[in-house]
Amino acid sequence: MKPNIHNPYGYKICYQEKAKKELIKHFQTYTYRQARLVKDMFHRFPQRSKIDQHKLKKPTWYIIPITKKEFRDGIWRSVPY
């Protein structure tokens, strides 16, 4: 599937640990280019979970467009990381 690189609302970088079903939001950016740079950085440097600070076990990183509904609900009023 081709990514939507012209989303006016922004992008969120989420991860999914191996053997877990849920996606967890880790960071959000305004442009697709910024999202790619952040995702590459997360691949290079080990990250920790925001919930309980354990090292992530084989995370798979995703770039997901922010929807209009999330934008209206105020996703940019929250902390971006």
C-alpha positions as MATLAB code, in Angstrom:
seq = 'MKPNIHNPYGYKICYQEKAKKELIKHFQTYTYRQARLVKDMFHRFPQRSKIDQHKLKKPTWYIIPITKKEFRDGIWRSVPY';
ca = [
       0.000    0.000    0.000;
       1.376    3.396   -0.987;
       1.625    5.889    1.908;
      -0.344    9.130    1.843;
       2.432   11.738    1.813;
       0.141   14.761    1.438;
      -1.936   14.498    4.600;
      -2.758   18.026    5.879;
      -3.233   16.890    9.498;
       0.137   15.242   10.214;
       1.473   11.779   11.016;
       1.962    9.637   14.084;
       4.745    7.108   14.529;
       3.466    3.989   16.263;
       5.083    0.712   17.210;
       3.919   -2.820   17.725;
       5.989   -5.233   19.765;
       6.465   -8.783   18.628;
       3.559  -11.059   19.682;
       1.316   -8.118   20.674;
      -1.692   -6.840   18.760;
      -2.023   -3.216   19.816;
      -0.326   -0.243   18.170;
       1.094    2.293   20.620;
       1.589    5.932   19.578;
       5.166    7.026   20.236;
       5.579   10.360   18.416;
       3.718   12.718   16.059;
       4.966   15.060   13.326;
       3.551   17.582   10.863;
       5.126   16.239    7.639;
       5.837   12.837    6.119;
       9.516   13.716    5.717;
       9.842   14.394    9.459;
       8.007   11.134   10.198;
      10.461    9.160    8.040;
      13.460   10.766    9.773;
      12.065    9.984   13.225;
      11.224    6.407   12.221;
      14.780    5.898   10.925;
      16.163    7.285   14.191;
      13.984    4.879   16.182;
      15.378    1.982   14.096;
      18.969    2.995   14.811;
      18.713    3.730   18.523;
      16.967    1.411   20.996;
      13.774    2.819   22.460;
      11.942    2.235   25.726;
       8.244    1.839   26.351;
       6.412    4.962   27.525;
       4.191    2.946   29.825;
       6.625    1.007   32.020;
      10.090    1.902   30.606;
      11.044   -1.634   29.500;
      13.218   -2.078   26.415;
      11.114   -2.762   23.362;
      11.405   -6.312   22.053;
      11.667   -6.346   18.266;
       9.292   -3.439   17.602;
       7.803   -2.853   14.175;
       7.456    0.872   13.451;
       4.578    2.338   11.433;
       3.827    5.802   10.046;
       0.086    6.410   10.271;
      -1.686    9.533    8.956;
      -3.642   11.541   11.513;
      -7.334   11.518   10.616;
      -9.636   14.506   10.429;
     -11.550   13.192   13.460;
      -8.353   13.019   15.570;
      -7.445   16.511   14.400;
     -10.863   17.869   15.437;
     -10.620   16.100   18.806;
      -7.392   18.023   19.494;
      -4.471   15.647   18.910;
      -2.098   18.622   18.539;
      -3.079   19.994   21.957;
      -1.469   16.959   23.605;
       2.251   16.324   24.086;
       3.779   15.162   20.744;
       5.887   12.391   22.310;
];
